[in-house]
Amino acid sequence: MKALQRYDDYLICSHTNPDADSIGAMLAMYGYLKQLGKHAEMAVTDPVPDLPLPNIGQMGPVSARKYDHVIVLDCEPKRTGAIHPIIEKAIVTFNVDHHKDNPGTCTYNYIDTEQAATCMILYRLFKNAGADFNLELAQPLYAGIVGDTGGFRHANTTTEVFLAAADLTAQGAVPHLTAEAIFATKPLQLIRFLGYALTRIETRHDNRLVWLALSDQDFKRFNVDPSHCDQFIDYVRMVAGSEIVILFREIAPDVVRIGFRSRGLNIHQLAIKFGGGGHLMAAGAQVDSPLADTVEQVVAAASKLLEGDQP
Ligand SMILES: [Mn+2]
């Protein structure tokens, strides 16, 4: 973190398809650099979810200029999409992340796969650095922690998480507004589509394996953006007895985004098998192949994992 003092101009970025943790981490880093008197820009490649966080309006598409110092948050540089070439040209790079498969290729790497959220790692780094936990830090860090713990429900919800959340709340983060924005506010069209989607859930092995596959046609018919449906997996996961849960979204013709959740089984290895990654019990992948073929292959591999074989 001391190295951040050395330079004056930064680009802050994160993975494509931003979530509360990646956005929270970017905003908190932006707020911290502002405290240090540095210039920073935040670049995103996809639409940003509407969260009530300070400076969120400052996020924008990456500009054509060159950046010598880049901070990559909540992913490895390769997962930043269109921003990746800029990172490759940078002189000094920083990486803060909690994903298992991050190879740590930046100049400075703060990777802690034990942490529930990248915002947890930043919380600790900023604490140690003596940062002022004003609203520009407290609100986004809190939002990131809430997002990546599923609202303090996932297995990664530790004592440290609660202590950090309590501290950030004391500094002004507002729990109910954060929860409302992340989990409880959806456009009507999306709620209607959810109703349709849930009728299409499929199961195998006495509901131990549960999946939902949504096609490009489905999204078009309901006029819904597939990137707004990532939380559907939480509903699929509610099926009693489910151990492996999979959400397939055909985000473009023959491009399928796969989300994996488990209750104990190592689905990270399943995600790796299909070119993805993530965490032990929450992972993802994206493949370029037709939806039906993808479902067949992934469900077969998941079945093997349930049966105790290598997927
Ligand atoms: Mn994260």
Boltz pocket constraint, residues with backbone or C-beta under 6 A from the ligand:
constraints:
  - pocket:
      binder: B
      contacts: [[A, 21], [A, 22], [A, 74], [A, 98], [A, 116], [A, 117], [A, 118], [A, 148]]
      max_distance: 6.0
